[in-house]
Structure formats: structure tokens, C-alpha cells
């Protein structure tokens, strides 16, 4: 189900409640353009489901309950989802192709793990204002600690807040980034979909490979020292990345 903005118009805001009870289990919310959602969302089951359209969806609704959240895109029209509300859902976040960015002071739920699943464009990131319960994350490693380290693949992102990107240009991660707890043989990339400077020390995943990328026209600058890596891969997350 698409929620869209008329071309040439300011991004539309949908404030009505969205109740999906009774719809097919595979139904997803998406956009081909852009849209802001502020009303309560009731999913058709135990999972908030988003995907497809190729646009950007800003969800300011508060997503809660004993539910999970999934991003699942088919084909090449990958949705970008900014989560900006006060979220308290407890069953984790899984992305299988698509982009999810936590972009609010309480956007990160306190319970449940994050999981980017599969190579390609499976992206979970957070911005410089993202936090849990109004408390900004203390460090990049505090964000990494929210992931399922044994099954995550794809891209972990460091991003600039959507409202200020383009005005302030970039965000700087000054502390260390330690990926050594990530053990999936398919690999984990770190990157950005906006603009980020990584200024702290970088430690690779358990296979001693540091994987770096940028997506959606983003720019990643690495100023920190790299230690413990036997090799560095730069490019698209895939088995043949170089």
C-alpha cells in the first residue's frame, strides 16, 4: 500500500490512524515518492511491515507492543525508512533488502535485536540524534551492541539527521568502532547513506576483514586507524566486493 506526495509538492503528511487488521499477512507500507506518517499504525499481525516503492518514508508514529519490524523489498525499488517516533516494540528489527535509519531521540526500542539479513542492500543505520527513551546513544559501539552479531550481514550505517543533512553536511563518529563480535562468514560492512566521518579506531569482524561502503550517494571518510585487519574490502556488499 503506497502513501505518496504529488510530484512538485512538499512532502505529504498522513495523520490518520492506519489500521491493517484483516489484510493479507504479506502486506507492506511503502512510497514511490515520499511521505510522513504521524498517526497510530496497527499492523495486520505481530509485525510492522514496510517495503517497496523506491521512495522515502518518514514514520513519526510511535510503534509499540509485543511486535517486530521488518523491511522487505522485492525487485529493485528499495524503500528508505526513517524511524522518528518514540518506539517501544519488543521483537526486534529485521531488514532484508532496503534501508532503515533510526532518526529520533527515542527511535531505538529498548528491547529486541537488530538484524540486517543478507548481502546486497540490507541497511540498518542511526543518526547523530538517535537514542533510546530520550537518551542519545553514548557511542558507536553502543549501537553495535544492539545487533544480533551471529546472524547480521549487510550494512551497519552511521548517518546524519534527515532534517539537517545538506545543511550541516556530515556527522563525525569520534569513538572506536569494534566489529570483532560479528561472526557471520558472509560479512558485515560499515558505511553511510548520507555523510559520515569515522575518526576513531576501527577493529574488523571476526574474520579479520574490514568492509567499508557508502550507498545512495553517501560519502564515507575514514580518519581512524585500522588495526587487526588482514584485508580491507571497499565497495558493494557482495561475495565479490573489492
BALOBA-1460 file (C-alpha; in Angstrom, 3 decimals):
// residues 242
<rec num="1" residu="x" x="0.000" y="0.000" z="0.000"/>
<rec num="2" residu="x" x="1.575" y="3.259" z="-1.142"/>
<rec num="3" residu="x" x="1.366" y="6.622" z="0.580"/>
<rec num="4" residu="x" x="2.598" y="9.335" z="-1.736"/>
<rec num="5" residu="x" x="3.222" y="13.003" z="-2.425"/>
<rec num="6" residu="x" x="2.082" y="14.744" z="-5.600"/>
<rec num="7" residu="x" x="5.216" y="15.478" z="-7.671"/>
<rec num="8" residu="x" x="6.431" y="19.031" z="-7.134"/>
<rec num="9" residu="x" x="4.602" y="19.374" z="-3.820"/>
<rec num="10" residu="x" x="6.002" y="19.438" z="-0.269"/>
<rec num="11" residu="x" x="6.184" y="16.011" z="1.358"/>
<rec num="12" residu="x" x="2.668" y="14.959" z="2.345"/>
<rec num="13" residu="x" x="1.835" y="14.181" z="5.980"/>
<rec num="14" residu="x" x="-0.686" y="11.415" z="6.748"/>
<rec num="15" residu="x" x="-2.048" y="11.936" z="10.265"/>
<rec num="16" residu="x" x="-4.937" y="9.467" z="10.241"/>
<rec num="17" residu="x" x="-4.639" y="6.137" z="12.001"/>
<rec num="18" residu="x" x="-3.659" y="3.247" z="9.721"/>
<rec num="19" residu="x" x="-5.365" y="0.010" z="10.731"/>
<rec num="20" residu="x" x="-4.347" y="-3.058" z="8.731"/>
<rec num="21" residu="x" x="-6.195" y="-5.702" z="10.759"/>
<rec num="22" residu="x" x="-7.586" y="-8.357" z="8.413"/>
<rec num="23" residu="x" x="-5.259" y="-7.624" z="5.494"/>
<rec num="24" residu="x" x="-3.008" y="-10.240" z="3.875"/>
<rec num="25" residu="x" x="-0.024" y="-11.200" z="6.008"/>
<rec num="26" residu="x" x="2.459" y="-10.069" z="3.333"/>
<rec num="27" residu="x" x="1.083" y="-6.517" z="3.007"/>
<rec num="28" residu="x" x="3.659" y="-3.737" z="3.383"/>
<rec num="29" residu="x" x="3.536" y="0.046" z="3.629"/>
<rec num="30" residu="x" x="5.716" y="1.954" z="1.171"/>
<rec num="31" residu="x" x="6.002" y="5.001" z="-1.061"/>
<rec num="32" residu="x" x="7.156" y="5.729" z="-4.586"/>
<rec num="33" residu="x" x="7.837" y="9.367" z="-3.686"/>
<rec num="34" residu="x" x="7.933" y="10.488" z="-0.038"/>
<rec num="35" residu="x" x="5.526" y="10.722" z="2.871"/>
<rec num="36" residu="x" x="5.400" y="11.440" z="6.605"/>
<rec num="37" residu="x" x="3.252" y="9.198" z="8.813"/>
<rec num="38" residu="x" x="2.164" y="10.574" z="12.206"/>
<rec num="39" residu="x" x="-0.979" y="8.572" z="13.020"/>
<rec num="40" residu="x" x="-1.148" y="5.336" z="15.004"/>
<rec num="41" residu="x" x="-0.299" y="2.235" z="12.967"/>
<rec num="42" residu="x" x="-1.921" y="-1.117" z="13.758"/>
<rec num="43" residu="x" x="-0.304" y="-3.903" z="11.728"/>
<rec num="44" residu="x" x="-2.196" y="-6.916" z="10.403"/>
<rec num="45" residu="x" x="-0.307" y="-9.240" z="12.729"/>
<rec num="46" residu="x" x="2.663" y="-9.327" z="15.054"/>
<rec num="47" residu="x" x="4.958" y="-7.306" z="12.775"/>
<rec num="48" residu="x" x="5.109" y="-3.782" z="11.384"/>
<rec num="49" residu="x" x="5.926" y="-4.381" z="7.712"/>
<rec num="50" residu="x" x="7.425" y="-1.872" z="5.281"/>
<rec num="51" residu="x" x="8.849" y="-2.135" z="1.799"/>
<rec num="52" residu="x" x="8.934" y="-1.242" z="-1.884"/>
<rec num="53" residu="x" x="8.203" y="1.841" z="-3.935"/>
<rec num="54" residu="x" x="11.738" y="3.210" z="-4.024"/>
<rec num="55" residu="x" x="10.860" y="6.400" z="-2.126"/>
<rec num="56" residu="x" x="11.477" y="7.664" z="1.407"/>
<rec num="57" residu="x" x="9.009" y="7.134" z="4.242"/>
<rec num="58" residu="x" x="9.334" y="9.128" z="7.485"/>
<rec num="59" residu="x" x="7.459" y="7.339" z="10.271"/>
<rec num="60" residu="x" x="6.906" y="9.639" z="13.244"/>
<rec num="61" residu="x" x="4.238" y="7.340" z="14.671"/>
<rec num="62" residu="x" x="5.064" y="5.626" z="17.960"/>
<rec num="63" residu="x" x="5.473" y="1.916" z="17.217"/>
<rec num="64" residu="x" x="4.961" y="-0.287" z="20.250"/>
<rec num="65" residu="x" x="3.699" y="-3.570" z="21.601"/>
<rec num="66" residu="x" x="4.991" y="-7.156" z="21.534"/>
<rec num="67" residu="x" x="5.754" y="-6.771" z="17.845"/>
<rec num="68" residu="x" x="8.695" y="-6.732" z="15.485"/>
<rec num="69" residu="x" x="9.503" y="-4.565" z="12.483"/>
<rec num="70" residu="x" x="10.589" y="-5.818" z="9.073"/>
<rec num="71" residu="x" x="11.804" y="-4.155" z="5.898"/>
<rec num="72" residu="x" x="11.475" y="-6.472" z="2.915"/>
<rec num="73" residu="x" x="11.723" y="-5.297" z="-0.682"/>
<rec num="74" residu="x" x="11.195" y="-7.313" z="-3.822"/>
<rec num="75" residu="x" x="12.831" y="-6.176" z="-7.052"/>
<rec num="76" residu="x" x="14.979" y="-3.060" z="-7.294"/>
<rec num="77" residu="x" x="12.606" y="-0.390" z="-5.917"/>
<rec num="78" residu="x" x="14.082" y="-0.307" z="-2.418"/>
<rec num="79" residu="x" x="12.318" y="1.750" z="0.235"/>
<rec num="80" residu="x" x="14.167" y="4.037" z="2.649"/>
<rec num="81" residu="x" x="12.515" y="4.199" z="6.079"/>
<rec num="82" residu="x" x="13.349" y="6.827" z="8.690"/>
<rec num="83" residu="x" x="12.002" y="5.880" z="12.121"/>
<rec num="84" residu="x" x="11.489" y="9.107" z="14.078"/>
<rec num="85" residu="x" x="8.839" y="8.289" z="16.690"/>
<rec num="86" residu="x" x="9.084" y="7.043" z="20.276"/>
<rec num="87" residu="x" x="9.349" y="3.319" z="19.581"/>
<rec num="88" residu="x" x="8.833" y="0.572" z="22.139"/>
<rec num="89" residu="x" x="8.201" y="-2.564" z="20.078"/>
<rec num="90" residu="x" x="9.965" y="-5.533" z="21.642"/>
<rec num="91" residu="x" x="10.568" y="-8.196" z="18.992"/>
<rec num="92" residu="x" x="13.430" y="-6.665" z="17.051"/>
<rec num="93" residu="x" x="14.086" y="-5.155" z="13.640"/>
<rec num="94" residu="x" x="14.984" y="-7.177" z="10.542"/>
<rec num="95" residu="x" x="15.955" y="-5.729" z="7.160"/>
<rec num="96" residu="x" x="16.090" y="-7.908" z="4.048"/>
<rec num="97" residu="x" x="16.923" y="-5.526" z="1.202"/>
<rec num="98" residu="x" x="16.078" y="-1.932" z="1.975"/>
<rec num="99" residu="x" x="17.195" y="0.887" z="4.219"/>
<rec num="100" residu="x" x="16.142" y="1.562" z="7.818"/>
<rec num="101" residu="x" x="17.566" y="4.550" z="9.699"/>
<rec num="102" residu="x" x="16.759" y="5.330" z="13.344"/>
<rec num="103" residu="x" x="16.416" y="9.108" z="13.430"/>
<rec num="104" residu="x" x="14.781" y="10.282" z="16.640"/>
<rec num="105" residu="x" x="15.566" y="10.795" z="20.308"/>
<rec num="106" residu="x" x="13.531" y="7.696" z="21.229"/>
<rec num="107" residu="x" x="13.560" y="5.936" z="17.870"/>
<rec num="108" residu="x" x="15.529" y="2.896" z="19.053"/>
<rec num="109" residu="x" x="13.426" y="0.396" z="21.023"/>
<rec num="110" residu="x" x="14.977" y="-0.713" z="24.310"/>
<rec num="111" residu="x" x="14.213" y="-4.392" z="23.684"/>
<rec num="112" residu="x" x="14.813" y="-6.701" z="20.729"/>
<rec num="113" residu="x" x="17.837" y="-7.068" z="18.493"/>
<rec num="114" residu="x" x="18.633" y="-5.513" z="15.137"/>
<rec num="115" residu="x" x="19.444" y="-7.728" z="12.166"/>
<rec num="116" residu="x" x="20.413" y="-6.866" z="8.609"/>
<rec num="117" residu="x" x="19.871" y="-10.094" z="6.720"/>
<rec num="118" residu="x" x="21.660" y="-10.958" z="3.500"/>
<rec num="119" residu="x" x="24.255" y="-9.256" z="1.363"/>
<rec num="120" residu="x" x="23.200" y="-6.618" z="-1.124"/>
<rec num="121" residu="x" x="21.341" y="-3.562" z="0.126"/>
<rec num="122" residu="x" x="20.311" y="-4.578" z="3.642"/>
<rec num="123" residu="x" x="21.000" y="-1.485" z="5.717"/>
<rec num="124" residu="x" x="20.360" y="-0.509" z="9.342"/>
<rec num="125" residu="x" x="21.729" y="2.827" z="10.484"/>
<rec num="126" residu="x" x="21.324" y="5.516" z="13.107"/>
<rec num="127" residu="x" x="21.815" y="9.268" z="13.087"/>
<rec num="128" residu="x" x="23.556" y="11.677" z="15.409"/>
<rec num="129" residu="x" x="20.284" y="12.355" z="17.301"/>
<rec num="130" residu="x" x="19.080" y="8.763" z="17.655"/>
<rec num="131" residu="x" x="18.590" y="7.396" z="21.143"/>
<rec num="132" residu="x" x="16.587" y="5.184" z="23.477"/>
<rec num="133" residu="x" x="13.957" y="6.800" z="25.697"/>
<rec num="134" residu="x" x="15.248" y="10.290" z="25.004"/>
<rec num="135" residu="x" x="18.846" y="9.390" z="25.839"/>
<rec num="136" residu="x" x="21.260" y="9.693" z="22.923"/>
<rec num="137" residu="x" x="23.443" y="6.664" z="22.320"/>
<rec num="138" residu="x" x="26.731" y="7.017" z="24.154"/>
<rec num="139" residu="x" x="28.905" y="5.650" z="21.359"/>
<rec num="140" residu="x" x="29.050" y="3.792" z="18.066"/>
<rec num="141" residu="x" x="29.814" y="0.614" z="19.998"/>
<rec num="142" residu="x" x="26.576" y="1.095" z="21.977"/>
<rec num="143" residu="x" x="24.731" y="0.900" z="18.654"/>
<rec num="144" residu="x" x="26.681" y="-2.203" z="17.601"/>
<rec num="145" residu="x" x="25.696" y="-3.866" z="20.875"/>
<rec num="146" residu="x" x="22.041" y="-3.777" z="19.765"/>
<rec num="147" residu="x" x="22.688" y="-6.194" z="16.867"/>
<rec num="148" residu="x" x="22.380" y="-9.940" z="16.584"/>
<rec num="149" residu="x" x="26.089" y="-10.408" z="15.978"/>
<rec num="150" residu="x" x="25.854" y="-14.031" z="14.871"/>
<rec num="151" residu="x" x="23.377" y="-13.575" z="12.027"/>
<rec num="152" residu="x" x="23.782" y="-9.988" z="10.822"/>
<rec num="153" residu="x" x="25.102" y="-9.357" z="7.312"/>
<rec num="154" residu="x" x="24.718" y="-6.355" z="5.044"/>
<rec num="155" residu="x" x="25.474" y="-2.796" z="6.155"/>
<rec num="156" residu="x" x="25.571" y="-1.048" z="9.528"/>
<rec num="157" residu="x" x="25.193" y="2.657" z="8.897"/>
<rec num="158" residu="x" x="26.309" y="5.894" z="10.525"/>
<rec num="159" residu="x" x="24.213" y="8.817" z="9.324"/>
<rec num="160" residu="x" x="23.363" y="12.487" z="9.590"/>
<rec num="161" residu="x" x="19.924" y="13.515" z="10.866"/>
<rec num="162" residu="x" x="17.451" y="13.839" z="7.984"/>
<rec num="163" residu="x" x="16.418" y="17.366" z="8.995"/>
<rec num="164" residu="x" x="19.971" y="18.719" z="8.957"/>
<rec num="165" residu="x" x="21.673" y="16.660" z="6.252"/>
<rec num="166" residu="x" x="22.632" y="19.059" z="3.478"/>
<rec num="167" residu="x" x="22.722" y="21.957" z="5.918"/>
<rec num="168" residu="x" x="25.428" y="20.693" z="8.270"/>
<rec num="169" residu="x" x="26.777" y="18.215" z="5.741"/>
<rec num="170" residu="x" x="28.156" y="15.389" z="7.844"/>
<rec num="171" residu="x" x="28.344" y="13.670" z="11.222"/>
<rec num="172" residu="x" x="31.543" y="12.617" z="12.959"/>
<rec num="173" residu="x" x="31.922" y="9.377" z="14.942"/>
<rec num="174" residu="x" x="34.850" y="10.157" z="17.234"/>
<rec num="175" residu="x" x="34.950" y="6.962" z="19.296"/>
<rec num="176" residu="x" x="36.146" y="3.480" z="18.310"/>
<rec num="177" residu="x" x="34.151" y="1.041" z="16.192"/>
<rec num="178" residu="x" x="34.761" y="-2.572" z="17.196"/>
<rec num="179" residu="x" x="33.202" y="-5.232" z="14.946"/>
<rec num="180" residu="x" x="35.040" y="-8.209" z="16.431"/>
<rec num="181" residu="x" x="31.837" y="-9.694" z="17.925"/>
<rec num="182" residu="x" x="30.278" y="-10.124" z="14.462"/>
<rec num="183" residu="x" x="30.878" y="-13.698" z="13.348"/>
<rec num="184" residu="x" x="28.753" y="-14.329" z="10.239"/>
<rec num="185" residu="x" x="31.012" y="-15.584" z="7.455"/>
<rec num="186" residu="x" x="29.121" y="-13.535" z="4.845"/>
<rec num="187" residu="x" x="30.481" y="-10.377" z="6.429"/>
<rec num="188" residu="x" x="29.315" y="-7.061" z="7.799"/>
<rec num="189" residu="x" x="30.009" y="-3.751" z="6.092"/>
<rec num="190" residu="x" x="30.041" y="-0.384" z="7.822"/>
<rec num="191" residu="x" x="29.041" y="2.647" z="5.833"/>
<rec num="192" residu="x" x="26.698" y="5.579" z="5.397"/>
<rec num="193" residu="x" x="23.715" y="6.602" z="3.297"/>
<rec num="194" residu="x" x="24.373" y="10.305" z="3.936"/>
<rec num="195" residu="x" x="27.778" y="11.624" z="5.049"/>
<rec num="196" residu="x" x="29.925" y="10.401" z="7.928"/>
<rec num="197" residu="x" x="33.479" y="10.726" z="9.180"/>
<rec num="198" residu="x" x="34.831" y="7.790" z="11.185"/>
<rec num="199" residu="x" x="37.548" y="9.306" z="13.355"/>
<rec num="200" residu="x" x="38.088" y="6.536" z="15.927"/>
<rec num="201" residu="x" x="39.996" y="3.265" z="15.728"/>
<rec num="202" residu="x" x="38.411" y="0.552" z="13.571"/>
<rec num="203" residu="x" x="38.519" y="-3.146" z="14.502"/>
<rec num="204" residu="x" x="37.332" y="-5.671" z="11.864"/>
<rec num="205" residu="x" x="34.864" y="-8.537" z="12.142"/>
<rec num="206" residu="x" x="35.976" y="-11.914" z="13.492"/>
<rec num="207" residu="x" x="37.379" y="-12.959" z="10.087"/>
<rec num="208" residu="x" x="39.822" y="-10.012" z="10.320"/>
<rec num="209" residu="x" x="38.326" y="-8.296" z="7.257"/>
<rec num="210" residu="x" x="37.184" y="-4.679" z="7.465"/>
<rec num="211" residu="x" x="34.427" y="-3.942" z="4.948"/>
<rec num="212" residu="x" x="33.566" y="-0.335" z="4.043"/>
<rec num="213" residu="x" x="30.902" y="1.114" z="1.755"/>
<rec num="214" residu="x" x="28.625" y="4.070" z="1.016"/>
<rec num="215" residu="x" x="25.141" y="3.834" z="-0.505"/>
<rec num="216" residu="x" x="22.537" y="6.164" z="-2.026"/>
<rec num="217" residu="x" x="25.217" y="8.679" z="-2.980"/>
<rec num="218" residu="x" x="26.603" y="8.869" z="0.560"/>
<rec num="219" residu="x" x="30.185" y="9.812" z="1.388"/>
<rec num="220" residu="x" x="32.217" y="7.902" z="3.981"/>
<rec num="221" residu="x" x="35.502" y="9.343" z="5.266"/>
<rec num="222" residu="x" x="37.780" y="7.125" z="7.362"/>
<rec num="223" residu="x" x="40.221" y="9.089" z="9.527"/>
<rec num="224" residu="x" x="40.658" y="6.455" z="12.242"/>
<rec num="225" residu="x" x="43.422" y="3.884" z="12.432"/>
<rec num="226" residu="x" x="42.630" y="0.349" z="11.245"/>
<rec num="227" residu="x" x="44.002" y="-2.401" z="13.467"/>
<rec num="228" residu="x" x="43.883" y="-6.191" z="13.323"/>
<rec num="229" residu="x" x="42.679" y="-6.424" z="9.716"/>
<rec num="230" residu="x" x="44.313" y="-8.775" z="7.220"/>
<rec num="231" residu="x" x="42.471" y="-7.022" z="4.399"/>
<rec num="232" residu="x" x="40.067" y="-4.199" z="3.663"/>
<rec num="233" residu="x" x="37.146" y="-4.505" z="1.228"/>
<rec num="234" residu="x" x="35.688" y="-1.320" z="-0.225"/>
<rec num="235" residu="x" x="32.590" y="-1.383" z="-2.393"/>
<rec num="236" residu="x" x="29.224" y="-3.066" z="-2.735"/>
<rec num="237" residu="x" x="28.280" y="-5.737" z="-0.166"/>
<rec num="238" residu="x" x="28.577" y="-8.947" z="-2.160"/>
<rec num="239" residu="x" x="30.835" y="-12.011" z="-2.171"/>
<rec num="240" residu="x" x="32.972" y="-10.340" z="-4.843"/>
<rec num="241" residu="x" x="33.361" y="-6.912" z="-3.230"/>
<rec num="242" residu="x" x="36.753" y="-5.302" z="-3.885"/>
